[in-house]
Amino acid sequence: MKKIEAIIKPFKLDEVKEALIEADITGITVSEVKGHGRQHGHTELYRGAEYVVDFLPKVKLEIFVNDDFVEKTVEIITEHAKTGKIGDGKIFIMPVEEAIRIRTGERGRDAV
């Protein structure tokens, strides 16, 4: 099992979510987060005053999948979150030692 974390632009969330669901990848946790990478934020003008926005709004997806779904999940996220511009995001893949479905007590692959 793997945990896939993807940080993407907020306006791409619906497109990514719909593509994942269409591919039978349905267990997704979404969090609104802020951060920056190479883009380092930007300057904005508000009521005549200039200020720096250090952290940009992003969306973090957390998806737990069996090993045979990892590449498919990454391909879907990459294809549907990409704009071709700086700040498209990152995908991280981590091993998961165990998963347990609280309601039934199922473990491992059956719990995912």
C-alpha angles and dihedrals in degrees: 000000000000137000113221117199117189126184109201141162111278096236090059094057098093093048092049093044094051092049092049093049091048087056091051093253098132109153105091131153116198127197130180107232139168129221148118140230125178093338093068094201126278144251122260135186118228121177091337095310122110119220137171122243101207098177121045124210113259137164123235119208120198114195127175114203140166113256094259091062098050100091093042091051093048092048092051094048092046094048097046101037096048120107096161092239132107113278098039088134143233139276123216125191121200133177118250117213098199142351126201127190104220096207097054105016091238114158138204120354092000091058093055 
